Amino acid sequence: MIGGEPFEEPLVMWWNFVARSHEEVVADREDWMAGRRFGTVGGCARDPLPAPPMPNARLKARDRHGRTAG
C-alpha cells in the first residue's frame, strides 16, 4: 500500500492499473499480458494472473472527489 495526499489530477483506475487515460490503461494491460515492464514477485513460482478483458465502454478519469473529468 502507498499512502499520502491524493493526486490533484484526474486518474483512471481499472483492475490493478492507475493511469491518466483510457489509452494508458489499454497499453498497460497489453504490457502486463505480454510480460513487459512490470517485473516479477521474488520467490513466487506462479504465473502472473491474467488481466480481465477490457470493458466494452471507455474508461473515464475521475478526480479525487469521484467526479468525472471533462
FENDA-V71441 format. One record per pair of residues at least 24 apart in sequence whose C-alpha atoms are under 7 Angstrom apart, sorted by the first residue. I is the first residue (numbers start at 1). J is the second residue. D is the distance in Angstrom with one decimal. If there is no record, write none. Layout:
i->{I:I}
j->{J:J}
d->{D:D}
This chain:
i->{6:7:8:9:10:10:10:10:10:11:11:11:12:12:12:12:20:21:22:22:22}
j->{64:64:64:63:61:62:63:64:69:61:62:63:59:60:61:62:61:61:58:59:60}
d->{6.4:6.8:6.7:6.3:5.4:4.8:4.1:6.9:6.3:4.7:5.5:6.4:6.7:6.0:4.3:6.4:6.9:6.5:6.6:5.3:6.8}
